[in-house]
Structures are given as structure tokens and as C-alpha cells.
Amino acid sequence: MTLLETAKNTKFGEAYDFSALLESEIPSEAFAKRIPYFDYNEINEKWWSKLHRGATDVTWPGSPSYFALSSGTTGKTSKRIPVTDAMIAAIKEAGISQVTALSNFDLPADFFSKEAMMLGSSTDLIEKDDHLEGEISGITASNIPFWFKGFYKPGEDIARIGDWDERVATIAKRAKEWDIGALSGIPSWMELMLKAVISYHKVDHIHDVWPNLQVYTSGGVAFGPYEKSFNALLGKPVTVIDTYLASEGFIAFQSRPRN
């Protein structure tokens, strides 16, 4: 209801008469019947492309502050998905809820004083016209809450390094300076980073460098296919928590241990 109310005066909301949907007996059912399915190419051509021509109030009030660049699972060219300030606020809220939900897991009290390694794309976003562009992980990392910055690694300076190999090499060199308790990122990227750290310090596994590592928050793709190779990099088991943060928004996260 809140989303319909907020977007009812946008061009999209007026085209599909959100005001009438709000008056319907069951707005969610009325919405499902009235609004067609869009794939990326269709919604971009009919609606989001207007944003690049200077239009405002297209599918959400105002203009987006960011565009997330995503190859997704289809197409050969990068998709540009609008990311509004409201979406950034919602992602922050979901992130805080996720941190709070860690209390549901069997973790020692000192875990909450450790640092968290968030491995994503560069936070050095591209300035274009009146907005910034980058991958969603870079956008969200550039908007982390101020109170979390003391725990956040690899830190803002390293996170801004655009070249992936240079960023990972810098993390490997600095790794022993940090007391990492949690990791967060796409499994394939995380494995590459862990291997680089292990190789640089000439150790057997990542717990030789980060002995207090206890949690890995996975996302982007299913963790299952990576579980065996990921575990081979560990010196002891860690708690794996699934999340689903996509360029379109923070879809879901695991708030409790699996039974």
C-alpha cells in the first residue's frame, strides 16, 4: 500500500491508475491483474530510458541518485537499474536487521566486537550526468552507516581501488592487521580473495591469518556449488548465512539457523 501511495503520481503510477488500485478491496490482487510482467529490456525501453533523457517521476518520485550496473543472467550488455534514495534506505534497514538477527545464531559474545570483511565491487563510482553508476555491492558499501565504519574492512581507501587484482593484493598484504570475525560477499570472489591471503602469508588455511573468523554471509549466487571448495580454505567450520541482495533490491536474508 505504501509503495502504491508513494508512486501513484508518477508516470508509471498514472498509466496503470495506482489511485484506483488503492481503492480496490484487495489492492495486491488488483495490482497483479492490472500490471503486466516486464523483463529488463521492456521496462527499460518503455520507462527507465526516459530517466536518461532528463525525465523525472517516471516509476518513482524524483530522479534516482544511482544506477546499478548488472549483467544479470541474460543479455550481453550491462543493465542499468535505477537505485533511489528510498531503496538505499531500505537496504540499510535490511542490513541492520540482518546484523540484529545474528543474535539468533550460536555465536560467542566476543564475536560482536570483531571486524567484518565486505568484499564487493569498487566503491569508486562513475559520475554520469546527475547520478552515480556502479555495481550494487559498490553502491551499498559506499553508503554503509557511519557507526559501522569502524568494523568495516577492507576500509574505504582499499574499497575504492578500481582494479580487482590490485584490490585483492592490497587486502592480502594488510590482512594480518585486522581481526576479522565475519566475511560477506559472492562465493567465487570470496574464494579468490581467501586464496590470495593464504598464498601471500604462506599458511595452510585462512584461520591461520584470521583465527576469530566465525561467520560467512553468502550472496549473489547459491552457495551450495561452492561449499566444498570454500570449506577447504578453512581451518575450522564457520556459520554460513544466505542472503539475496540483488541490483533490484535486498530481497531476503536468513534470519535463523537452519533446522
Secondary structure, DSSP 8 states (H G I E B T S, - for coil): -HHHHHHTTSHHHHHTTHHHHHHSSSHHHHHHHHS----HHHHHHHTGGGGGGT--SSSSSS--SEEEEE-TTS-SS-EEEEE-HHHHHHHHHHHHHHHHHGGGS---GGGGGSEEEEE-S-S--EEETTEEEE-HHHHHHTT--GGGTTTEES-HHHHT---HHHHHHHHHHHGGG--EEEEEE-HHHHHHHHHHHHHHHT-SSGGGT-TT--EEEE-SS-SGGGHHHHHTT-SS--EEEEEEEETTEEEEE--S---
